[in-house]
Amino acid sequence: MLSWALTFLIIAIIAGVLGFGGIAGTASGIAQILFLIFLVLFVVSLLFGRRGPPV
């Protein structure tokens, strides 16, 4: 998921440099949403992923 966020960020940067403002805005919005989803899933996996050894 983080790789998709970076991909959309790069697309947004390239589109912004080339003057495609609408595409750049959309791509940066998608990148922000994907990054926030990644952060939430990362924190959840840190909290619930580590369990003790089975008894």
N, C-alpha and C positions, 0 to 999 in steps of 0.2 A: 504494500500500500504506500509505503514511503517512496518507493521508486516511481509510482504513478504521480505522486504529488510533485516530485522533482521534475518529472517529464512535463507536466502541465506548467510548472514554473518556468522552465526553459522555453516552452512554446510561448508563454506570455511575454517573456523578455524579448525574444526574437520578433514577435508580432508588434510589440511596442516600438522597437527600434525601426522596423519597416513602416510604421505608421498605421497599422491596423488596430485602432483603439478599441473597437468593440470586441474583437477576438481576444485581444490582450486582457481586457477586463474580465471577460468570461473565463478565460483560462486561469487567470489569477484567482478568481473566486472558487473555481473547482479545486485548485491546488490548496487553497486555505481550508476548504471543507474536508478534503482528504487528509490533510495534515492533522486537523482536529480529531477526526475519527481515529487516526493512527495513535495520537496521544492518549485518547480515552482507552482504546484497546490495550495499549502498552501498560498503562497504570492498572487496569483491571487484571491483566496477566501477571503483573508484579505482585498484586495483593492476593490473588487466588491461585496462582500457578505453583507457588512453593508450598508443598504439603510435607508433613513428616513422613518417615518411613512406614510402610504398612506393618501392622502388628500381627 
